[in-house]
Amino acid sequence: MNEASGGTTPEAPIVQTDFERISTLVSAEFQLEEALMEHNIPTYYLKQPQETKQAFLRLLKNLEATNLMPILRRQNKRVVLKVIPKPPIKKSNVIINWILFFATIATTFLTGYILSGEIIDPLIGGATFTISLLMILGLHELGHKITANKKGVEATPPYFIPGPPPVGYFFGIGTFGAVIMQKSLPPNKDALFDIGSSGPVMSFILAAVFATVGFAFSPIIYSPEQLPTLPSPLLFSLIAMALVRVPAPPPGQYTYIQLHPVAFAGWVGMLVTMLNLLPAAMLDGGHVARSIATERMASILTFLSVLLLIVEGFWPMAFFVIFISMYKHPGPLDDISGLSVRRKAFIFLLIGIFILCSFIPLQR
């Protein structure tokens, strides 16, 4: 999710000499139709067509020392570049991050302890579940953070969100995930795409690894009655089919795989990856959608994502997406230049990851 502003008006008027200096920098990179001051903001209408992506990045770098930044948008079928002061960036209070992190360790450990059953010592089960799940969530957010730093985007450290364990009839997993907050806008659609896609790729790989390891330690059990079971992501089912030999049950018995806590962490990781890849609002998939689609199309994709969540029974997530969709996605600073061909091709990989992490029935 973003905590970034799309821009602000200057606190003090830009004087004529500043305007002339800024105009010199802008005209060195772009062909201009018109240059003027609108509400004390240097505003430039660009000739079309012309290359904008690399020119914008050079201008962004040249304006760094002046504490100004450019914004490139389309208005009334014209391409407009405005130069505004950089919004102040509030320093993060990392104490909050640490408090939430240790609270999440406690709640996930309790979850793993409860899930251990007779498979493993509950203390070991709690520890392995905690380590596995927090690695999935942590490296997911670390992927975002590293990419944001690389692209020059200010972002907070990860906020881990503790949640209830599975107690009574409540199916809890000990956490509601983790997030980082972007404090500034990415420079262009390429950067927005990279930031959005980096997290799900990391969590997908780790979820597959932990599911594979966990299934190796998940025993077969028999029951005279049908037991409640988890819906299974497609990849989760494929891994189980490849690694676990399920024998025919004795007469009058049902056969089940009793998940090791590490395997369950892999299940959660696939669920988190699938939900984050929904092309909705300011989810990771929403960033990807916003980098390739128009604002109108991104809104339609958000609506369809909410419908999918409702149909699949993910009501809390549906309400969460509705809530965050009330805030308009700010987009990148350069909202004109298109996404690179390589990244457009990468979208098919993300779609494949989404499908593999989705709850598609698979007959054994």
C-alpha positions as CSV (number, residue, x, y, z in Angstrom):
1,M,0.0,0.0,0.0
2,N,1.1,3.6,-0.6
3,E,1.4,6.4,1.8
4,A,2.6,8.7,-0.9
5,S,1.0,11.9,-2.1
6,G,0.5,12.6,-5.8
7,G,1.8,16.1,-5.3
8,T,1.3,19.3,-3.4
9,T,1.3,23.0,-4.2
10,P,4.4,25.0,-3.3
11,E,4.5,26.5,0.2
12,A,6.1,29.6,-1.2
13,P,5.7,31.0,-4.8
14,I,8.4,30.1,-7.3
15,V,9.9,33.3,-8.5
16,Q,10.6,34.2,-12.1
17,T,14.3,33.3,-11.9
18,D,13.4,29.9,-10.5
19,F,10.9,29.3,-13.2
20,E,13.5,30.2,-15.9
21,R,16.1,27.9,-14.3
22,I,13.5,25.0,-14.1
23,S,12.4,25.7,-17.7
24,T,16.0,25.4,-18.9
25,L,16.3,22.0,-17.3
26,V,12.9,20.9,-18.7
27,S,13.5,22.2,-22.3
28,A,16.9,20.4,-22.3
29,E,15.0,17.0,-22.1
30,F,11.6,17.7,-23.7
31,Q,10.2,19.4,-26.8
32,L,7.7,22.0,-25.5
33,E,4.5,23.4,-26.9
34,E,3.9,25.8,-24.0
35,A,5.6,26.8,-20.7
36,L,3.7,28.8,-18.0
37,M,3.1,29.2,-14.3
38,E,-0.3,27.7,-13.2
39,H,-1.1,28.5,-9.5
40,N,2.6,29.1,-8.9
41,I,3.5,25.7,-10.3
42,P,5.8,25.5,-13.3
43,T,3.7,23.8,-16.0
44,Y,4.8,22.5,-19.4
45,Y,2.8,21.1,-22.2
46,L,4.8,18.6,-24.3
47,K,4.8,18.1,-28.0
48,Q,3.7,14.6,-29.1
49,P,4.9,12.2,-30.0
50,Q,8.3,12.2,-28.3
51,E,10.3,9.8,-26.1
52,T,9.5,10.5,-22.4
53,K,10.8,7.7,-20.2
54,Q,14.5,8.3,-20.2
55,A,14.1,12.1,-20.5
56,F,11.9,12.1,-17.4
57,L,14.4,10.0,-15.4
58,R,17.2,12.5,-16.4
59,L,15.1,15.4,-15.3
60,L,14.2,13.7,-12.1
61,K,17.8,13.3,-11.3
62,N,18.7,16.9,-12.3
63,L,16.0,18.3,-10.0
64,E,17.2,16.3,-6.9
65,A,19.5,19.0,-5.6
66,T,16.7,21.6,-5.8
67,N,14.2,19.6,-3.6
68,L,11.8,19.6,-6.5
69,M,10.3,16.8,-8.5
70,P,8.5,16.5,-11.8
71,I,5.1,14.9,-12.4
72,L,4.0,13.7,-15.9
73,R,0.3,13.3,-16.6
74,R,-2.2,13.4,-19.4
75,Q,-4.9,16.1,-19.1
76,N,-7.6,16.7,-21.7
77,K,-5.7,14.7,-24.3
78,R,-2.5,16.8,-23.7
79,V,0.7,15.6,-22.0
80,V,1.5,17.9,-19.1
81,L,4.6,18.1,-16.9
82,K,4.5,19.9,-13.6
83,V,7.4,20.6,-11.3
84,I,6.5,20.7,-7.6
85,P,8.3,20.7,-4.2
86,K,9.0,17.3,-2.8
87,P,6.5,16.5,0.0
88,P,8.2,16.1,3.4
89,I,8.8,12.5,4.4
90,K,7.9,11.6,8.0
91,K,10.5,9.5,9.7
92,S,9.4,6.0,10.7
93,N,9.1,4.9,14.3
94,V,10.8,1.5,14.1
95,I,9.9,0.7,17.7
96,I,6.3,0.1,16.4
97,N,7.7,-2.3,13.8
98,W,9.7,-4.3,16.5
99,I,6.7,-4.4,18.9
100,L,4.4,-5.8,16.1
101,F,7.2,-8.2,15.0
102,F,7.6,-9.8,18.5
103,A,3.8,-9.9,19.0
104,T,3.5,-11.8,15.7
105,I,6.2,-14.2,16.8
106,A,4.1,-14.9,19.9
107,T,0.8,-15.4,18.0
108,T,2.3,-17.6,15.3
109,F,4.3,-19.7,17.8
110,L,1.0,-20.4,19.6
111,T,-0.6,-21.3,16.3
112,G,2.2,-23.7,15.5
113,Y,2.0,-25.1,19.0
114,I,-1.7,-25.8,18.6
115,L,-1.3,-27.3,15.1
116,S,1.5,-29.7,16.2
117,G,-0.9,-32.3,17.6
118,E,0.9,-35.6,17.9
119,I,3.1,-35.0,14.8
120,I,5.9,-33.2,16.6
121,D,6.8,-31.8,20.0
122,P,4.6,-28.7,20.3
123,L,7.6,-26.5,21.1
124,I,9.4,-27.5,18.0
125,G,6.2,-27.3,16.0
126,G,5.5,-23.8,17.2
127,A,9.1,-22.7,16.4
128,T,9.2,-24.3,12.9
129,F,5.8,-22.8,12.0
130,T,6.9,-19.4,13.2
131,I,10.2,-19.4,11.4
132,S,8.7,-20.8,8.2
133,L,5.8,-18.4,8.1
134,L,7.7,-15.3,9.1
135,M,10.3,-16.1,6.5
136,I,7.6,-16.2,3.8
137,L,6.0,-13.0,5.0
138,G,9.3,-11.2,5.8
139,L,11.0,-12.0,2.5
140,H,7.9,-11.0,0.7
141,E,8.0,-7.6,2.2
142,L,11.8,-7.5,2.0
143,G,11.4,-8.0,-1.8
144,H,9.3,-4.9,-1.9
145,K,11.7,-3.0,0.3
146,I,14.9,-3.8,-1.6
147,T,13.2,-3.0,-4.9
148,A,11.8,0.3,-3.5
149,N,15.3,1.3,-2.3
150,K,16.8,0.4,-5.7
151,K,14.2,2.5,-7.5
152,G,14.7,5.5,-5.2
153,V,11.3,5.1,-3.4
154,E,11.1,5.8,0.3
155,A,9.4,3.0,2.2
156,T,9.0,1.9,5.8
157,P,10.4,-1.3,7.3
158,P,7.9,-4.2,7.3
159,Y,4.9,-4.0,9.7
160,F,4.0,-7.6,10.8
161,I,0.4,-7.8,11.9
162,P,-0.4,-10.3,14.7
163,G,-3.6,-12.3,14.5
164,P,-5.5,-14.8,16.6
165,P,-4.5,-18.5,16.7
166,P,-7.0,-21.3,15.9
167,V,-9.0,-21.3,19.0
168,G,-12.5,-22.8,19.3
169,Y,-14.4,-22.5,16.0
170,F,-12.2,-19.6,14.8
171,F,-9.7,-20.5,12.1
172,G,-6.8,-18.3,12.8
173,I,-3.3,-18.5,11.6
174,G,-1.6,-16.2,14.1
175,T,-1.2,-13.3,11.7
176,F,-2.9,-11.0,9.3
177,G,0.3,-10.8,7.2
178,A,2.8,-7.9,6.8
179,V,3.0,-4.7,4.9
180,I,5.4,-1.9,4.0
181,M,4.2,1.6,3.3
182,Q,5.6,3.6,0.4
183,K,6.3,7.2,1.4
184,S,7.1,8.5,-2.0
185,L,6.0,7.7,-5.6
186,P,7.9,5.4,-7.9
187,P,9.5,7.3,-10.8
188,N,7.6,5.4,-13.6
189,K,5.5,2.4,-14.5
190,D,8.5,0.1,-14.7
191,A,9.4,0.9,-11.1
192,L,5.8,0.5,-9.9
193,F,5.6,-2.9,-11.6
194,D,8.9,-4.0,-10.1
195,I,7.9,-3.0,-6.6
196,G,4.5,-4.7,-6.9
197,S,5.7,-8.0,-8.4
198,S,8.9,-8.5,-6.3
199,G,7.0,-9.6,-3.1
200,P,4.7,-12.3,-4.6
201,V,7.6,-13.9,-6.5
202,M,9.6,-14.2,-3.2
203,S,6.6,-15.6,-1.2
204,F,5.7,-18.0,-4.0
205,I,9.2,-19.6,-4.1
206,L,9.4,-19.9,-0.3
207,A,5.8,-21.2,0.1
208,A,6.6,-24.0,-2.5
209,V,9.9,-24.8,-0.6
210,F,8.2,-25.1,2.8
211,A,5.3,-27.0,1.5
212,T,7.7,-29.5,-0.1
213,V,9.7,-29.8,3.2
214,G,6.5,-30.0,5.3
215,F,4.9,-32.8,3.3
216,A,8.0,-34.9,3.8
217,F,7.1,-34.9,7.6
218,S,3.3,-35.1,7.3
219,P,2.0,-38.5,8.3
220,I,-1.0,-40.4,6.9
221,I,-3.9,-40.9,9.4
222,Y,-7.1,-42.8,9.3
223,S,-10.5,-41.8,10.7
224,P,-13.8,-43.7,10.8
225,E,-15.6,-40.4,10.1
226,Q,-15.1,-37.6,7.6
227,L,-13.0,-34.8,9.1
228,P,-13.0,-31.1,8.0
229,T,-10.2,-30.4,5.5
230,L,-8.5,-27.3,4.1
231,P,-9.2,-26.2,0.5
232,S,-6.0,-26.8,-1.4
233,P,-4.2,-24.4,-3.7
234,L,-3.4,-26.1,-7.1
235,L,0.4,-26.1,-6.4
236,F,-0.1,-27.5,-2.9
237,S,-2.1,-30.4,-4.4
238,L,0.5,-31.1,-7.0
239,I,3.3,-31.2,-4.4
240,A,1.2,-33.6,-2.3
241,M,0.5,-35.8,-5.2
242,A,4.2,-35.9,-6.1
243,L,5.6,-36.5,-2.6
244,V,2.9,-38.3,-0.5
245,R,1.8,-41.9,-1.2
246,V,-1.7,-42.2,0.1
247,P,-2.6,-45.9,0.6
248,A,-6.1,-47.2,0.3
249,P,-7.9,-46.9,3.7
250,P,-9.1,-49.9,5.7
251,P,-12.8,-50.7,5.3
252,G,-15.0,-48.1,6.9
253,Q,-12.1,-45.6,7.3
254,Y,-11.1,-42.4,5.6
255,T,-7.5,-41.4,4.7
256,Y,-6.0,-38.0,5.5
257,I,-2.7,-36.3,5.3
258,Q,-2.1,-34.6,8.7
259,L,-0.2,-31.5,7.8
260,H,3.1,-30.8,9.6
261,P,3.2,-27.1,10.8
262,V,5.9,-26.3,8.1
263,A,3.6,-27.7,5.4
264,F,0.8,-25.5,6.8
265,A,3.1,-22.5,6.6
266,G,3.5,-23.3,2.9
267,W,-0.3,-23.4,2.5
268,V,-0.6,-20.0,4.2
269,G,2.2,-18.6,2.0
270,M,0.3,-19.7,-1.2
271,L,-2.9,-18.1,0.1
272,V,-1.1,-14.9,0.9
273,T,0.5,-14.9,-2.6
274,M,-2.8,-15.5,-4.3
275,L,-4.6,-12.7,-2.4
276,N,-1.7,-10.2,-2.9
277,L,-1.7,-10.9,-6.7
278,L,-5.4,-9.9,-7.1
279,P,-5.3,-6.9,-9.5
280,A,-7.1,-4.7,-6.9
281,A,-6.5,-1.3,-5.4
282,M,-3.1,-1.0,-3.7
283,L,-2.5,-4.7,-3.4
284,D,0.7,-6.0,-5.1
285,G,-1.4,-7.1,-8.1
286,G,-3.1,-3.7,-8.0
287,H,0.3,-2.0,-8.5
288,V,1.0,-4.3,-11.4
289,A,-2.5,-3.6,-12.9
290,R,-2.0,0.1,-12.5
291,S,1.3,0.0,-14.3
292,I,-0.2,-1.5,-17.5
293,A,-3.9,-0.6,-17.5
294,T,-5.7,2.7,-17.5
295,E,-7.2,4.0,-14.3
296,R,-10.7,3.0,-15.6
297,M,-9.6,-0.5,-16.3
298,A,-7.8,-0.8,-13.0
299,S,-11.0,0.2,-11.3
300,I,-12.9,-2.5,-13.2
301,L,-10.3,-5.1,-12.2
302,T,-10.7,-4.1,-8.6
303,F,-14.5,-4.6,-8.8
304,L,-14.0,-8.0,-10.4
305,S,-11.5,-8.9,-7.7
306,V,-14.0,-8.1,-5.0
307,L,-16.6,-10.2,-6.7
308,L,-14.2,-13.1,-6.9
309,L,-13.4,-12.8,-3.2
310,I,-17.1,-12.8,-2.3
311,V,-17.8,-15.9,-4.5
312,E,-14.9,-17.7,-3.0
313,G,-16.0,-16.9,0.6
314,F,-13.1,-14.5,1.4
315,W,-15.5,-12.0,3.0
316,P,-12.9,-10.2,5.3
317,M,-10.5,-9.8,2.4
318,A,-13.3,-8.5,0.2
319,F,-14.2,-5.8,2.8
320,F,-10.5,-4.9,3.1
321,V,-10.2,-4.4,-0.6
322,I,-13.3,-2.3,-0.7
323,F,-11.9,-0.2,2.1
324,I,-8.5,0.4,0.5
325,S,-10.1,1.0,-2.9
326,M,-11.7,4.2,-1.5
327,Y,-8.3,5.7,-1.8
328,K,-7.3,6.5,-5.4
329,H,-4.1,4.8,-6.5
330,P,-1.6,7.7,-7.0
331,G,0.3,6.0,-9.8
332,P,3.9,6.8,-10.6
333,L,5.5,10.2,-11.1
334,D,5.7,9.5,-14.9
335,D,2.3,8.2,-15.7
336,I,2.7,8.6,-19.5
337,S,5.7,6.4,-20.4
338,G,4.7,2.7,-21.1
339,L,5.8,-0.5,-19.4
340,S,8.8,-2.2,-20.9
341,V,8.3,-5.2,-23.2
342,R,10.2,-7.5,-20.8
343,R,7.9,-6.6,-17.9
344,K,4.8,-7.1,-20.1
345,A,6.1,-10.6,-20.8
346,F,6.7,-11.1,-17.1
347,I,3.0,-10.6,-16.5
348,F,2.3,-14.1,-17.8
349,L,4.6,-15.5,-15.2
350,L,2.6,-13.6,-12.5
351,I,-0.7,-15.0,-13.9
352,G,0.8,-18.5,-13.7
353,I,1.8,-18.0,-10.1
354,F,-1.7,-16.7,-9.3
355,I,-3.3,-19.8,-10.9
356,L,-0.9,-22.2,-9.1
357,C,-1.8,-20.5,-5.8
358,S,-5.5,-20.5,-6.4
359,F,-8.0,-23.0,-5.0
360,I,-8.6,-25.1,-8.1
361,P,-10.0,-28.6,-7.3
362,L,-7.7,-31.4,-8.5
363,Q,-8.8,-35.0,-8.5
364,R,-6.2,-37.4,-7.2
